[in-house]
């Protein structure tokens, strides 16, 4: 069959990105014998023209639309990004009768609500590499979708309980040839690479488990290195490991870093580091393997707030990890997530003093916590009457302690004007 893949994202947000997740699913579809074509709407000036041109030339039998983000998580002036996907669906509906399938990280958090809002035919929650080829087989053979893992129908709901492949080596990496990459090179561009999926930490605000599950699953380090080598041959030298926690488990991270070092690839990379379980040996291995920058996700400088977030590390763990990173010459971006249920004016001031004490280069501050379904923050918000039990939370809703409203914004502005750190708001 002819399968048209469309990445609906039109926002750069923190950085421009190649739709690598969609590329993985497209690669799986091609390996299953289908003819595939991809459109990245981030690179297109007009959605309707790009979709119309592709549909007219390609005549797809199925259209798959990837949803990366639902919104930008900005409490002050939130952007509801799902409308970008809605525009893409509408453009397809106007010129094609092909069934429309929705997937992607953003969709997986809100599978029922997003499918209804977008008025698409089907959706896949979770790993499309596994479910999408089987969905295509059933469409092609005229079979029903009963029991199909993670698949939602507009009129029939969930067809089969989600399942998770135990090893990610069962799934292909996409080839560079899949993408229009001429405008994606240069020192400012980091190519996204995912080596692991799943997170067992259960932080009170986090949606990762809804997207990837709780069990950590891996790609073999050897395959990851070969993948990076293929992209280096295509002209890329900077990579971003988008794993939720690069150093969990630490043994895998050390193995991967060591293999990158031994490969001799002249690349640099960045990652997201969990402040606990980051030994000196691991960070040294990361540095030798090409790591130049780390996002250090500690979220608060107050232990009570950390405990309320269900963080499994202490302030001393953050201090120790930050010092080792500085000693190894690795740049650091720290993160503060302010305004949660345990936040007070005093805890905010403690957090600002804490980040000043660390050898950070940049601090990214988020004021207000985006509430996602199924999280502990959502349950607390119901108790606090911020939301109702049956709110689907598709449109962005934020948790912010009432006594911090106004004061927090003013305090952050005053602090940012005097701190030595570069401050980014999100």
C-alpha positions in Angstrom: 0.0 0.0 0.0 0.9 3.7 -0.4 1.4 5.2 3.1 1.8 9.0 3.5 3.4 10.1 6.8 2.9 13.7 8.0 4.6 15.3 10.9 2.1 17.9 12.1 4.6 19.8 14.3 5.2 23.4 13.2 6.9 24.7 16.4 10.7 24.7 17.0 10.1 25.3 20.8 13.5 24.5 22.4 15.2 23.6 19.1 14.3 22.5 15.6 14.0 18.7 15.4 13.8 16.0 12.8 10.6 13.9 13.3 12.7 10.8 14.2 9.9 9.0 15.9 7.7 9.2 12.9 10.7 8.0 10.8 11.0 4.9 12.9 7.4 4.0 12.2 7.7 4.8 8.5 10.8 2.6 8.4 8.9 -0.3 10.0 6.1 0.2 7.4 8.6 0.1 4.5 10.2 -3.0 5.9 6.7 -4.6 6.0 6.5 -4.1 2.2 4.7 -0.7 1.9 5.7 2.3 -0.2 6.1 5.3 2.1 6.5 9.0 1.8 7.1 11.6 4.5 6.2 15.3 4.9 7.6 17.4 7.7 5.3 20.4 8.1 8.0 22.3 10.1 9.8 22.8 6.8 6.7 23.7 4.8 5.4 27.3 4.4 1.8 26.2 3.8 0.1 23.1 5.2 -2.7 22.8 2.6 -0.3 23.3 -0.3 2.2 20.7 1.0 -0.5 18.1 1.8 -2.3 18.7 -1.5 0.9 18.3 -3.5 1.8 15.1 -1.7 -1.7 13.5 -2.0 -2.0 14.5 -5.6 1.3 12.9 -6.6 1.4 10.0 -4.2 -2.3 8.9 -4.0 -2.0 7.4 -0.5 -4.1 4.4 0.7 -3.5 5.4 4.4 -2.4 8.7 5.9 -0.5 8.7 9.2 -0.2 11.9 11.1 2.3 12.3 14.0 1.5 14.5 17.0 4.6 15.5 18.9 3.3 18.0 21.4 -0.2 18.9 22.7 0.9 22.4 23.9 4.0 24.3 24.8 3.6 23.9 28.7 3.7 27.7 29.1 1.3 28.8 31.8 1.6 32.5 31.1 0.7 32.3 27.4 -0.1 28.7 26.4 -0.1 27.6 22.8 -2.5 24.7 22.0 -0.5 22.9 19.4 -3.0 20.2 18.6 -4.7 22.6 16.3 -1.7 22.2 14.0 -2.6 18.5 13.6 -6.3 19.4 13.2 -5.4 21.6 10.3 -3.4 18.7 8.7 -6.4 16.3 9.2 -8.7 18.9 7.6 -6.4 19.3 4.7 -6.3 15.6 4.1 -10.1 15.2 4.5 -10.7 17.8 1.8 -8.8 15.9 -0.9 -8.5 12.2 0.1 -10.8 9.4 1.3 -7.8 7.5 2.8 -8.2 6.5 6.5 -6.3 8.8 8.8 -4.3 7.3 11.7 -2.9 9.5 14.5 0.2 8.6 16.6 3.1 10.2 18.4 4.1 11.1 21.9 1.6 13.9 22.4 -1.3 11.7 21.1 -0.3 8.8 23.4 -1.1 10.9 26.5 -4.7 11.7 25.4 -5.6 8.9 23.0 -9.4 9.2 23.3 -9.7 12.9 23.7 -7.2 13.7 21.0 -8.8 11.3 18.5 -12.2 12.9 19.1 -10.8 16.5 18.8 -8.9 15.7 15.6 -11.8 13.8 14.0 -9.4 11.2 12.7 -10.4 7.6 12.0 -7.9 5.7 14.2 -5.1 6.3 16.7 -2.1 4.3 18.0 -1.1 4.8 21.6 2.6 4.0 22.2 5.0 2.1 19.9 3.8 2.5 16.3 6.6 0.3 15.0 4.8 -2.7 16.5 1.1 -1.8 15.9 1.1 0.2 12.7 2.3 -2.6 10.3 -0.3 -5.0 11.8 -2.9 -2.2 11.4 -2.0 -1.9 7.7 -2.2 -5.7 7.2 -5.8 -5.7 8.6 -6.8 -2.7 6.5 -5.4 -4.4 3.4 -7.1 -7.7 4.1 -10.4 -6.1 5.3 -10.2 -7.6 8.7 -11.5 -6.0 11.9 -9.2 -4.4 14.5 -10.3 -6.4 17.5 -7.5 -7.1 19.9 -5.0 -4.9 18.2 -2.6 -3.5 20.8 -2.9 0.2 21.6 -5.2 0.9 18.6 -8.2 3.3 19.2 -11.1 3.7 16.8 -13.1 6.9 16.6 -16.3 4.9 17.0 -15.1 1.8 18.9 -12.5 3.0 21.5 -9.5 0.8 22.5 -9.3 -2.4 20.5 -6.6 -4.2 22.5 -4.5 -3.7 25.6 -1.2 -2.1 25.1 1.9 -4.3 25.0 5.6 -3.3 25.0 8.3 -4.9 23.0 11.0 -6.2 25.5 13.9 -5.1 23.4 14.0 -2.1 21.1 16.4 -3.8 18.8 13.3 -5.4 17.3 12.5 -1.9 15.9 14.4 -0.3 13.0 16.3 3.0 13.1 15.3 5.2 10.1 17.8 5.9 7.4 19.0 9.5 6.7 17.5 9.2 3.3 14.0 9.3 4.8 14.4 13.0 5.7 14.9 16.4 4.1 18.1 17.2 6.0 19.7 20.0 3.9 18.6 22.6 6.4 19.3 20.6 9.5 23.1 20.7 9.6 25.4 22.9 11.6 26.6 23.4 15.1 23.3 24.6 16.5 21.4 21.5 15.4 21.3 18.4 17.5 20.0 15.2 15.9 17.6 13.4 18.3 18.5 9.8 19.3 16.5 7.5 21.6 18.3 4.5 23.0 15.8 3.6 25.8 12.1 3.8 26.4 10.1 3.6 29.7 10.6 5.1 33.1 9.9 3.5 36.5 10.4 6.6 38.6 6.8 7.8 38.7 7.4 11.5 39.3 4.2 13.2 40.4 3.8 15.4 37.4 5.3 13.3 34.6 3.5 11.8 31.5 6.4 9.6 30.3 4.8 6.3 31.6 1.7 7.1 29.6 3.8 7.3 26.4 6.5 4.7 27.0 5.4 2.5 29.9 7.3 2.0 33.2 9.7 -0.7 32.3 13.1 0.5 30.8 13.8 -1.2 27.5 17.0 -0.8 25.4 18.6 -0.7 22.0 22.0 -2.4 22.1 24.9 0.0 22.3 26.4 -1.5 19.2 23.4 -0.6 17.1 23.2 2.9 18.5 26.9 3.5 17.6 26.2 2.2 14.0 23.2 4.5 13.8 25.3 7.5 14.8 28.0 6.5 12.3 25.4 6.5 9.5 24.2 10.0 10.4 27.8 11.2 10.8 28.4 10.0 7.2 25.4 12.0 6.2 27.1 15.2 7.6 25.9 15.3 11.2 28.3 15.7 14.2 26.0 16.8 17.1 23.5 14.5 18.7 20.9 14.7 21.6 20.1 11.6 23.5 16.5 12.2 24.3 16.2 9.3 26.7 14.2 10.5 29.7 17.1 9.6 32.0 20.4 8.9 30.3 22.0 7.3 33.3 19.3 4.8 34.2 20.5 2.2 34.3 24.1 3.5 34.9 25.7 0.3 33.6 24.0 0.8 30.2 25.0 4.4 30.0 28.6 3.6 30.9 28.7 0.8 28.3 27.3 3.1 25.6 29.7 5.9 26.5 32.6 3.5 26.4 31.7 2.2 23.0 31.3 5.7 21.6 34.8 6.5 22.9 36.3 3.4 21.3 34.5 4.0 18.0 36.6 7.2 17.4 33.5 9.0 15.9 34.3 12.7 15.9 31.0 13.7 17.4 29.6 15.6 20.4 26.4 15.0 22.2 24.1 16.1 25.0 21.7 14.2 27.3 19.3 14.4 30.2 20.9 13.3 33.4 19.2 12.1 36.6 21.0 13.7 39.5 21.1 10.4 41.5 23.2 7.4 40.4 25.7 9.5 38.5 29.1 8.3 39.6 32.4 9.9 38.7 33.3 6.9 36.6 30.2 7.3 34.5 30.5 11.0 34.0 34.2 10.6 33.0 33.2 7.9 30.5 30.5 10.2 29.1 33.1 13.0 28.7 35.5 10.6 26.9 32.6 9.4 24.7 31.9 13.0 23.4 29.4 14.4 26.0 29.6 18.2 26.0 26.4 19.3 27.7 23.9 17.9 30.2 20.4 18.8 31.2 20.4 18.2 34.9 16.7 17.6 35.9 16.5 18.3 39.6 13.4 20.6 39.5 13.8 22.1 43.0 16.3 23.2 45.6 14.1 22.3 48.5 14.0 18.7 49.8 10.4 18.8 50.8 9.4 19.8 47.3 11.6 17.1 45.8 10.0 14.5 48.1 6.5 15.7 47.0 7.5 15.3 43.4 8.6 11.7 44.3 12.2 12.4 43.4 14.5 9.7 44.7 17.6 11.8 45.3 18.7 14.4 47.8 20.2 17.9 47.5 23.6 16.6 48.2 23.3 14.2 45.2 22.6 17.2 43.0 25.6 19.1 44.4 27.9 16.1 43.9 26.8 15.4 40.4 27.0 19.0 39.4 30.6 19.3 40.7 31.7 16.2 38.9 30.2 17.5 35.6 32.0 20.8 36.1 35.3 19.0 36.9 34.9 17.0 33.6 34.3 20.2 31.6 30.7 19.3 30.7 28.3 22.2 30.4 25.2 22.1 32.6 21.6 23.3 32.3 19.7 23.1 35.5 15.9 22.9 35.7 13.4 24.4 38.2 9.8 23.5 38.2 8.0 25.9 40.5 4.5 26.3 41.9 3.6 22.7 42.8 1.5 21.5 45.8 4.4 21.6 48.3 5.8 24.9 47.1 5.9 28.0 49.4 7.5 31.4 49.1 10.3 30.1 51.3 10.9 27.0 49.1 11.1 29.2 46.0 13.8 31.3 47.6 15.6 28.2 48.7 15.6 26.9 45.1 16.9 30.2 43.7 19.7 30.2 46.3 20.5 26.6 45.6 20.9 27.0 41.8 23.2 30.0 42.5 25.4 27.6 44.6 25.9 25.1 41.7 28.4 25.4 38.8 25.6 25.7 36.3 25.9 27.5 33.0 22.1 27.9 32.3 19.0 27.5 34.4 15.6 26.8 32.7 12.6 27.8 34.9 9.0 26.7 34.5 6.4 28.4 36.6 3.2 26.3 36.9 2.9 22.6 36.3 1.1 21.2 33.3 -1.5 18.7 34.7 -1.6 15.4 32.9 -4.2 12.7 33.4 -3.3 9.8 35.7 -0.6 11.7 37.6 -0.5 12.4 41.3 -0.6 16.1 40.5 -3.9 15.6 38.8 -5.3 13.8 41.8 -4.2 16.7 44.1 -5.7 19.2 41.7 -9.1 17.4 42.0 -8.8 17.7 45.8 -7.9 21.3 45.5 -10.8 22.0 43.1 -8.5 23.1 40.3 -10.0 20.6 38.0 -12.9 18.1 38.1 -12.6 14.3 38.1 -14.0 14.0 34.6 -11.8 16.7 33.0 -9.9 15.2 30.1 -7.1 17.8 30.4 -6.6 18.0 26.7 -6.6 21.8 26.7 -3.7 22.9 28.9 -4.5 23.3 32.6 -1.8 24.2 35.1 -1.2 23.7 38.9 -0.1 26.8 40.7 -0.3 27.5 44.4 -2.7 30.4 44.8 -0.5 32.3 47.3 2.3 32.3 44.7 0.4 33.9 41.9 1.8 37.3 41.0 4.5 37.1 43.7 6.4 34.3 41.9 6.6 36.1 38.6 7.8 39.3 40.2 10.4 37.4 42.3 11.7 35.6 39.3 12.1 38.7 37.3 14.0 40.4 40.1 16.3 37.4 40.6 17.0 37.0 36.8 18.1 40.6 36.6 20.9 40.0 39.1 22.0 36.4 38.9 25.2 35.3 37.1 23.3 32.5 35.4 21.7 32.7 32.0 18.0 32.2 32.7 15.5 30.7 30.2 11.8 30.7 30.9 9.6 28.0 29.6 
